[in-house]
Amino acid sequence: VIGANDTVNSAAEDDPNSEIAGMPVLRVWNSKQVIVMKRSLAAGYAGVDNPVFLKDNTDMLLGDAKDTCEKLAAGVKALSGK
């Protein structure tokens, strides 16, 4: 997940009192492993905390997403010899 917050927020489905209750979301929390890239742990546009960030199957990769993606791509290329 890169930069998304509200669109992957499980509170939309799990918390009927949430400000985003009923909003369509991508159910990334059902994945075996979730990696979230964000600049910070701040709430998204709706101002709602995201419980997905605290789940056992979620790892946070904080920083500038463009720079992080470029570094990851360079690392993969180096490992693959391309």
Phi, psi and omega in degrees: 000124179244113172072352181279147177225292183295328184285353176234026185268116182293342178299335179298331179253328188268340185237100182296344179265359180291149177296341179252014180307131179088350180291138177295134180222159171275127186276060183295335181295344177275355179287157176296318181219136178238131173241122182251126174256121177213159176292324183206181177270011182299154177295160180278197184305320182283351179075021183254130175298150183249108180297340179300326182296339183258359182286153182299332183269011182246132171243142179256135176239092187275143179140183178292122186297320181297311179298317181296316179297319179296319179293319178297316180298318179296321178296317179295317178299319180296319179292325182273352179078018180251000000 
